[in-house]
Amino acid sequence: MNPWLFGFQIAGVILGLWAILEMRKSRLNITPLPLNDSVLITTGPYRLLRHPMYLALILVLYPMILPDHYLFSTLVLGVFTVNLILKLLFEERLLQERYTRYGTYKQNTWRLMPWVY
């Protein structure tokens, strides 16, 4: 494997673990639905990114699939990407409804990828 791609994967694993550690403060939920007694996390990677776990998935998965150049792999990656973006948008709508300060938080953070999205 290309060392650069492997580096992205390592960064994705580190980011994902860091995000999970921070999210424990809010009772981690595997679904995008906020739990009733959860709190908005704005520390750790959430200080800069609203969805660091999704970025971690991208950093780990894309380097595995992109170098193959197979049609099926590319289609899987496309479905994964569309699903991730739809889930992200759905989750943001729920968080906006749940937390009054989410609007301010959105203005001060990147959604998924700094300087991109």
C-alpha positions in Angstrom: 0.0 0.0 0.0 1.1 3.5 -0.7 2.6 5.1 2.5 0.5 8.3 2.0 -2.7 6.3 1.8 -1.7 4.3 4.9 -1.0 7.6 6.7 -4.5 8.8 5.9 -5.9 5.5 7.4 -3.8 5.9 10.6 -5.0 9.5 10.9 -8.6 8.2 10.5 -8.2 5.6 13.2 -6.7 8.2 15.6 -9.4 10.7 14.8 -12.1 8.2 15.2 -10.8 7.0 18.6 -10.4 10.6 19.8 -14.0 11.4 18.7 -15.3 8.3 20.5 -13.4 9.2 23.7 -14.9 12.7 23.6 -18.4 11.5 22.8 -18.4 9.3 25.9 -19.2 12.5 27.8 -22.6 12.6 26.0 -23.4 8.9 26.2 -22.4 7.7 22.7 -25.2 6.6 20.4 -24.5 4.6 17.3 -27.5 6.1 15.5 -27.8 9.8 14.6 -30.6 10.3 17.1 -29.6 12.4 20.1 -30.4 10.7 23.4 -32.8 12.5 25.8 -30.1 13.2 28.5 -27.2 13.8 26.1 -25.2 17.0 25.9 -23.7 18.8 22.9 -19.9 18.0 22.7 -17.8 20.8 21.5 -14.4 19.7 22.8 -11.6 17.6 21.3 -12.1 17.1 17.6 -15.6 18.5 17.9 -14.0 21.9 18.6 -13.2 22.1 14.9 -15.4 19.5 13.2 -19.1 18.7 13.7 -18.7 15.1 12.4 -15.2 13.8 13.1 -16.3 10.2 13.2 -17.7 10.5 9.7 -14.4 12.0 8.5 -12.6 9.1 10.3 -14.6 6.6 8.2 -13.7 8.5 5.0 -10.0 8.5 5.9 -10.0 4.8 6.6 -12.3 3.6 3.8 -11.3 5.7 0.8 -7.6 4.6 0.7 -8.8 1.0 0.7 -11.1 1.4 -2.2 -9.8 4.2 -4.5 -6.5 2.5 -5.7 -8.5 -0.6 -7.0 -10.2 1.1 -9.9 -12.9 -1.6 -10.0 -16.4 -0.5 -11.0 -18.1 -2.4 -8.1 -15.7 -0.8 -5.5 -16.3 2.7 -7.0 -20.1 2.1 -6.8 -19.8 1.0 -3.2 -17.8 4.1 -2.4 -20.4 6.3 -4.1 -23.3 4.7 -2.1 -21.3 5.0 1.1 -20.6 8.7 0.4 -24.2 9.5 -0.5 -25.4 7.6 2.6 -22.9 9.4 4.8 -23.9 12.9 3.6 -27.7 12.1 3.9 -27.1 10.8 7.4 -25.0 13.9 8.3 -27.7 16.3 7.1 -30.4 14.4 8.9 -28.3 14.4 12.1 -27.6 18.1 11.9 -31.3 18.8 11.6 -32.0 16.8 14.7 -29.2 18.4 16.6 -30.4 21.9 15.6 -33.8 21.0 17.1 -32.4 19.5 20.2 -29.7 22.1 21.2 -30.4 25.8 21.2 -26.7 26.6 20.8 -26.2 24.3 17.8 -26.6 27.3 15.4 -23.7 29.1 17.0 -21.7 25.9 17.1 -22.3 25.4 13.3 -21.0 28.9 12.6 -17.7 28.2 14.4 -16.9 24.7 13.0 -16.4 22.8 9.8 -19.2 20.3 8.9 -16.9 17.4 7.8 -13.6 18.4 6.2 -11.7 21.6 7.0 -11.7 24.1 4.0 -13.8 21.7 1.9 -17.2 21.0 3.5 
